[in-house]
Amino acid sequence: MKKYDLIVVGGGILGTFHAYHALKNGLSVVLIEKDPQPQGATIRNFGQVVPSGMNAKWQRIGRRSLEIYKELQSITDISVRQNGSIYLASDDEEMSLINELADINAQNDYPSQLKTSADCLARYPGLKPSYVKGGLFFPEEVTVEPRLAVHQVRTYLIEQFHLDYCAGQLVKEIEENSNGCQVTTANGKSYHSAKVIVCTGSDYQNIYPELYANSDLEVTKLQMMLTAPQKGQKLPGSILTGLSIRRYESFTECPSYTPIKSKEPEGALSKKWGIHILFKQALDGSVILGDSHSYADVSHSAELGFDIDQQINRYMISLAKDIFDLSTWEIAQTWYGIYSQCKTKDIFETTIGDSIHIITGIGGKGMTGSPGYAEQSLKRIFELI
């Protein structure tokens, strides 16, 4: 029976890039995914790779991710497009924050460019002059197509590095013994390896449910929408707005952040529903917009429900219409995503025995942080540093 160097459980972006770095280091890998194709947060997001929104620690990790994404794109098409990211400020407070972040970026040697209102209006057709006072542009940042990227990375690994991919197999048990690790699936198949890395996102019911229930993990439900394709309207890169400036971690490091946040009205619907407005155009011209955030502890995650709250969607559309005139506001699709995060830490990591490593709870940092973080994690687990 074949014994692998590594079994990765979970075929989302975090698990896939652990497999990627293991294979690049000459290790044999099997990637086990419970669904025929990944169905979780990896494909239900904007596809924005934005280290600019992260704190100093994760910005370094995200910048490494940018290098990895671009390196991969130079070899095979994984849908990476380098059109930069813009944060659009709508008032004087947000202008203060983007100016302060530009100074921080200069100290950290991360390229960013302050843009005037006229600059922003020229680059983004349909942007309303009444909304934008200026912007902060990050030229190095990229987008990917979330419903394509992870599949294209995995295909590349199968074809070029002989990754073994086992889809539609739900892992029910992981055991460590004197010969290494054994992973058993619900259909009775067994896999053997020296080490196991578990990256199962917000699936807390099938393996280690008690461990997760007693952790500080929580789940987040986000609502997003996709417009019909825009006719003749091109919106390059990632477009983040004033509510993003008031929300993202990078801005918490600005001197003015705390006093500005203290003046925000507590009863605002954007705060109640955790809304900030993002735009990202897909390859077919449609625009992903959103999103909202609702939270629940792991043990109460079912209380978030499976419904789409149309009141929240209508409110997000009304906010978006204050920012852009799109050629069409026809909504072609609506959906929600679920991701997991920690309340007190930036990621959940624990080791069972010597060889079973659980890594989840990366939160909204998944698409941006996973390639770079998995590289560090894999080197640490296999003592390659």
C-alpha positions as CSV (number, residue, x, y, z in Angstrom):
1,M,0.0,0.0,0.0
2,K,1.4,3.4,-1.0
3,K,2.5,5.7,1.7
4,Y,2.6,9.4,1.0
5,D,4.8,12.0,2.6
6,L,1.7,14.1,3.1
7,I,-2.1,13.8,3.1
8,V,-3.9,17.1,2.8
9,V,-7.6,17.0,3.8
10,G,-9.5,19.8,2.2
11,G,-9.3,21.0,-1.4
12,G,-9.8,24.7,-0.9
13,I,-7.2,27.4,-1.4
14,L,-5.4,26.8,1.9
15,G,-5.2,23.0,1.4
16,T,-4.3,23.3,-2.2
17,F,-1.4,25.6,-1.6
18,H,-0.1,23.3,1.2
19,A,-0.1,20.6,-1.5
20,Y,1.6,23.0,-3.9
21,H,4.5,23.8,-1.6
22,A,4.9,20.2,-0.6
23,L,5.1,19.1,-4.2
24,K,7.6,21.9,-5.0
25,N,9.8,20.5,-2.2
26,G,9.8,17.0,-3.8
27,L,7.3,15.4,-1.4
28,S,4.6,13.0,-2.5
29,V,1.0,14.3,-1.8
30,V,-2.6,13.1,-1.9
31,L,-5.3,15.8,-1.6
32,I,-8.6,14.6,-0.4
33,E,-11.8,16.7,-0.9
34,K,-15.2,15.8,0.4
35,D,-17.1,17.3,-2.5
36,P,-16.8,16.6,-6.2
37,Q,-15.3,20.1,-6.4
38,P,-14.6,22.5,-3.5
39,Q,-17.8,24.3,-2.6
40,G,-16.7,26.6,0.3
41,A,-15.3,30.0,0.8
42,T,-12.6,29.5,-1.8
43,I,-15.1,29.8,-4.7
44,R,-17.6,32.0,-3.0
45,N,-15.6,35.2,-2.7
46,F,-14.5,38.2,-4.8
47,G,-11.2,36.9,-6.0
48,Q,-9.4,40.0,-4.7
49,V,-5.8,39.5,-3.7
50,V,-5.3,42.6,-1.5
51,P,-2.4,42.7,1.0
52,S,-3.1,46.4,1.2
53,G,-6.1,45.6,3.5
54,M,-4.1,43.5,6.0
55,N,-2.1,44.4,9.1
56,A,1.7,44.5,8.9
57,K,2.2,40.8,9.7
58,W,-0.3,39.5,7.1
59,Q,0.7,42.1,4.5
60,R,4.1,40.5,4.4
61,I,2.5,37.1,3.9
62,G,0.1,38.6,1.3
63,R,3.0,40.2,-0.6
64,R,4.6,36.8,-0.8
65,S,1.3,35.4,-2.1
66,L,1.4,38.0,-4.9
67,E,4.8,36.7,-5.9
68,I,3.5,33.1,-5.9
69,Y,0.3,33.9,-7.9
70,K,2.3,35.8,-10.5
71,E,4.9,33.1,-10.8
72,L,2.2,30.5,-11.3
73,Q,0.5,32.7,-13.9
74,S,3.7,33.0,-15.9
75,I,3.7,29.2,-16.2
76,T,0.0,28.4,-16.6
77,D,-3.2,30.4,-16.8
78,I,-4.8,30.5,-13.3
79,S,-6.8,33.6,-14.1
80,V,-4.5,36.1,-12.4
81,R,-4.8,39.7,-13.7
82,Q,-2.6,42.5,-12.4
83,N,-4.8,45.6,-12.6
84,G,-4.2,46.9,-9.1
85,S,-6.5,47.8,-6.2
86,I,-8.1,51.2,-5.4
87,Y,-9.5,52.4,-2.1
88,L,-12.0,55.2,-2.8
89,A,-12.4,57.8,-0.1
90,S,-15.8,59.5,0.1
91,D,-15.1,62.2,2.8
92,D,-12.4,64.1,4.6
93,E,-12.0,61.4,7.3
94,E,-11.4,58.7,4.8
95,M,-9.0,61.0,2.9
96,S,-7.1,61.3,6.2
97,L,-6.9,57.6,6.5
98,I,-5.6,56.9,3.0
99,N,-3.0,59.6,3.3
100,E,-1.8,58.1,6.6
101,L,-1.8,54.6,5.1
102,A,0.3,55.9,2.1
103,D,2.9,57.1,4.6
104,I,2.9,53.7,6.4
105,N,3.2,51.9,3.0
106,A,6.2,54.1,2.2
107,Q,7.9,53.1,5.5
108,N,7.1,49.4,4.7
109,D,8.4,49.7,1.1
110,Y,5.0,48.6,-0.3
111,P,4.1,50.6,-3.5
112,S,1.0,52.7,-3.3
113,Q,-0.1,55.9,-5.1
114,L,-2.4,58.6,-3.9
115,K,-4.9,59.6,-6.6
116,T,-7.0,62.7,-7.0
117,S,-10.8,62.6,-7.6
118,A,-10.1,63.3,-11.3
119,D,-7.6,60.4,-11.5
120,C,-10.2,58.0,-10.1
121,L,-13.0,59.3,-12.4
122,A,-10.8,58.9,-15.4
123,R,-9.8,55.3,-14.6
124,Y,-13.2,53.9,-13.4
125,P,-16.1,54.6,-15.9
126,G,-19.3,55.3,-14.1
127,L,-17.8,56.3,-10.8
128,K,-19.8,59.2,-9.4
129,P,-18.1,62.6,-8.8
130,S,-20.4,63.1,-5.9
131,Y,-18.9,60.1,-4.1
132,V,-15.2,60.2,-4.6
133,K,-12.8,62.7,-3.1
134,G,-9.6,60.7,-3.8
135,G,-8.1,57.3,-3.8
136,L,-5.2,55.1,-2.8
137,F,-4.0,52.8,-5.5
138,F,-1.9,49.6,-5.1
139,P,-0.4,48.7,-8.5
140,E,1.1,45.3,-7.5
141,E,-2.2,43.7,-6.5
142,V,-4.1,41.2,-8.6
143,T,-7.4,39.6,-9.0
144,V,-8.3,36.0,-9.7
145,E,-11.5,34.3,-10.8
146,P,-12.6,32.5,-7.7
147,R,-14.6,29.8,-9.6
148,L,-11.6,29.0,-11.7
149,A,-8.4,29.6,-9.9
150,V,-8.2,26.8,-7.4
151,H,-9.3,24.3,-10.1
152,Q,-6.6,25.5,-12.4
153,V,-3.9,25.4,-9.7
154,R,-4.9,21.8,-8.9
155,T,-4.9,20.8,-12.5
156,Y,-1.4,22.1,-12.9
157,L,-0.3,20.1,-9.9
158,I,-1.8,17.0,-11.2
159,E,-0.3,17.3,-14.6
160,Q,3.2,18.6,-13.7
161,F,3.8,17.2,-10.2
162,H,1.7,14.1,-10.1
163,L,-0.6,15.2,-7.3
164,D,-3.0,12.5,-6.4
165,Y,-6.5,14.1,-6.1
166,C,-9.3,12.2,-4.4
167,A,-12.6,14.0,-4.7
168,G,-16.0,13.2,-3.3
169,Q,-14.4,11.4,-0.3
170,L,-15.4,12.6,3.2
171,V,-12.7,12.0,5.8
172,K,-14.2,10.5,9.0
173,E,-11.1,9.4,10.9
174,I,-7.5,10.3,11.2
175,E,-5.2,8.2,13.3
176,E,-1.5,8.4,14.2
177,N,0.4,5.2,14.8
178,S,3.9,3.9,14.8
179,N,4.0,3.8,11.0
180,G,2.8,7.4,10.6
181,C,-0.8,8.4,9.9
182,Q,-3.9,6.7,8.5
183,V,-6.8,8.6,7.1
184,T,-10.1,6.8,6.6
185,T,-13.0,8.1,4.5
186,A,-16.7,7.5,4.8
187,N,-16.7,5.1,1.9
188,G,-14.1,2.9,3.7
189,K,-11.0,3.9,1.8
190,S,-7.7,4.3,3.7
191,Y,-4.7,6.5,2.9
192,H,-1.3,6.4,4.7
193,S,1.3,9.1,5.1
194,A,4.0,10.5,7.3
195,K,2.0,13.6,8.1
196,V,-1.5,15.0,7.7
197,I,-2.5,18.6,7.2
198,V,-6.2,19.3,7.8
199,C,-7.6,22.4,6.1
200,T,-11.4,21.9,6.1
201,G,-12.5,25.5,6.4
202,S,-15.8,25.8,8.2
203,D,-16.6,22.1,8.2
204,Y,-16.6,21.4,11.9
205,Q,-19.0,18.5,12.1
206,N,-17.2,15.6,10.5
207,I,-13.8,15.4,12.2
208,Y,-12.7,16.8,15.6
209,P,-16.1,18.4,16.4
210,E,-15.3,18.7,20.1
211,L,-12.0,20.3,19.5
212,Y,-13.6,23.0,17.3
213,A,-16.6,23.5,19.7
214,N,-14.2,24.3,22.5
215,S,-12.1,26.7,20.5
216,D,-12.4,30.4,19.9
217,L,-13.5,29.8,16.3
218,E,-16.5,31.4,14.8
219,V,-18.2,31.3,11.4
220,T,-19.0,34.3,9.3
221,K,-21.9,34.4,6.7
222,L,-21.4,36.8,3.8
223,Q,-24.0,37.8,1.2
224,M,-22.8,38.7,-2.3
225,M,-24.3,39.4,-5.7
226,L,-23.3,39.2,-9.4
227,T,-24.7,41.6,-12.0
228,A,-25.4,40.7,-15.6
229,P,-22.4,41.5,-17.8
230,Q,-21.8,45.3,-18.2
231,K,-22.0,46.5,-21.7
232,G,-19.0,48.6,-22.7
233,Q,-18.0,49.3,-19.1
234,K,-14.6,48.2,-17.9
235,L,-13.8,48.4,-14.2
236,P,-10.2,47.2,-13.8
237,G,-8.9,45.4,-10.7
238,S,-10.3,45.5,-7.2
239,I,-12.4,48.5,-6.2
240,L,-12.8,49.1,-2.5
241,T,-14.7,52.0,-1.0
242,G,-15.1,54.2,2.0
243,L,-16.7,51.5,4.2
244,S,-13.7,49.3,3.4
245,I,-11.4,52.0,4.5
246,R,-13.3,52.1,7.8
247,R,-13.2,48.3,8.2
248,Y,-9.9,46.8,7.0
249,E,-7.1,46.0,9.4
250,S,-4.4,48.0,7.6
251,F,-6.2,51.2,8.4
252,T,-6.4,50.4,12.1
253,E,-2.7,51.1,12.2
254,C,-3.3,54.7,11.1
255,P,-3.1,57.4,13.8
256,S,-6.6,58.8,13.0
257,Y,-8.4,55.5,12.9
258,T,-9.6,55.2,16.5
259,P,-11.0,58.8,16.8
260,I,-12.7,58.5,13.4
261,K,-14.3,55.2,14.3
262,S,-15.5,56.5,17.7
263,K,-17.6,59.1,15.9
264,E,-19.5,56.6,13.7
265,P,-23.2,56.2,14.6
266,E,-23.9,52.9,16.4
267,G,-27.2,52.4,14.8
268,A,-26.1,52.5,11.2
269,L,-27.3,49.6,9.1
270,S,-23.8,49.2,7.6
271,K,-22.5,48.5,11.1
272,K,-25.5,46.3,12.1
273,W,-25.1,44.1,9.0
274,G,-21.3,44.3,8.8
275,I,-21.5,45.8,5.3
276,H,-18.7,47.3,3.2
277,I,-19.0,47.8,-0.5
278,L,-16.6,46.1,-3.0
279,F,-16.7,45.9,-6.8
280,K,-14.8,43.4,-8.9
281,Q,-15.5,42.7,-12.5
282,A,-15.3,39.1,-13.8
283,L,-13.9,38.0,-17.2
284,D,-17.4,38.1,-18.8
285,G,-18.0,41.7,-17.7
286,S,-20.3,40.9,-14.8
287,V,-19.6,42.6,-11.5
288,I,-19.4,40.9,-8.1
289,L,-20.6,43.3,-5.4
290,G,-21.2,43.1,-1.7
291,D,-20.7,42.2,1.1
292,S,-22.3,41.7,4.5
293,H,-21.1,39.8,7.6
294,S,-23.0,37.9,10.2
295,Y,-21.3,35.9,13.0
296,A,-22.0,32.8,15.1
297,D,-19.9,30.5,17.4
298,V,-19.1,27.2,15.9
299,S,-21.7,25.4,18.1
300,H,-24.4,27.8,16.9
301,S,-23.4,28.1,13.3
302,A,-26.7,26.6,12.1
303,E,-28.5,29.6,13.5
304,L,-27.1,31.7,10.6
305,G,-29.5,29.8,8.4
306,F,-29.4,29.2,4.6
307,D,-31.6,32.1,3.5
308,I,-30.5,35.2,1.6
309,D,-31.8,38.3,3.4
310,Q,-33.1,40.4,0.5
311,Q,-33.4,43.4,2.8
312,I,-29.6,43.3,3.2
313,N,-29.1,42.9,-0.6
314,R,-31.4,45.8,-1.4
315,Y,-29.5,48.0,1.0
316,M,-26.1,47.0,-0.4
317,I,-27.4,47.8,-3.9
318,S,-28.6,51.2,-2.7
319,L,-25.2,52.0,-1.3
320,A,-23.5,50.7,-4.5
321,K,-25.7,53.0,-6.6
322,D,-24.4,56.0,-4.7
323,I,-20.9,55.1,-5.8
324,F,-21.2,53.9,-9.4
325,D,-23.5,54.2,-12.4
326,L,-23.4,50.7,-13.9
327,S,-24.7,50.1,-17.4
328,T,-27.0,47.5,-15.8
329,W,-28.1,46.8,-12.2
330,E,-29.7,43.5,-13.2
331,I,-28.7,40.9,-10.6
332,A,-28.0,37.6,-12.3
333,Q,-27.0,35.7,-9.1
334,T,-27.1,36.0,-5.4
335,W,-25.4,33.7,-2.9
336,Y,-23.8,33.5,0.5
337,G,-20.4,32.3,1.6
338,I,-19.3,30.9,4.9
339,Y,-15.8,31.3,6.3
340,S,-14.3,30.6,9.7
341,Q,-12.1,32.8,11.8
342,C,-10.8,33.1,15.3
343,K,-12.0,35.7,17.9
344,T,-8.6,36.2,19.6
345,K,-6.0,34.9,17.0
346,D,-5.4,35.5,13.4
347,I,-5.5,31.8,12.4
348,F,-6.3,28.5,14.1
349,E,-3.5,26.0,14.3
350,T,-3.1,23.0,16.5
351,T,-1.2,19.7,16.3
352,I,-2.6,16.3,17.4
353,G,0.2,13.9,18.4
354,D,3.3,14.6,16.3
355,S,2.0,14.4,12.8
356,I,-1.6,15.7,12.5
357,H,-1.7,19.4,11.9
358,I,-5.0,21.3,11.8
359,I,-4.9,24.7,10.1
360,T,-8.2,26.7,9.6
361,G,-9.8,29.9,10.7
362,I,-7.9,32.1,8.3
363,G,-11.0,34.3,7.9
364,G,-11.3,36.7,5.1
365,K,-7.6,36.5,4.4
366,G,-7.9,33.2,2.5
367,M,-7.4,34.2,-1.1
368,T,-4.7,36.8,-0.3
369,G,-2.9,35.0,2.5
370,S,-3.1,31.3,1.7
371,P,-0.2,30.9,-0.8
372,G,2.3,32.7,1.3
373,Y,1.1,31.3,4.6
374,A,1.1,27.7,3.4
375,E,4.7,28.1,2.3
376,Q,5.7,29.1,5.8
377,S,3.5,26.4,7.4
378,L,4.8,23.6,5.2
379,K,8.4,24.5,5.8
380,R,7.8,24.5,9.6
381,I,5.9,21.2,9.6
382,F,8.5,19.4,7.6
383,E,11.4,21.2,9.2
384,L,12.6,22.6,5.9
385,I,13.5,26.0,7.3
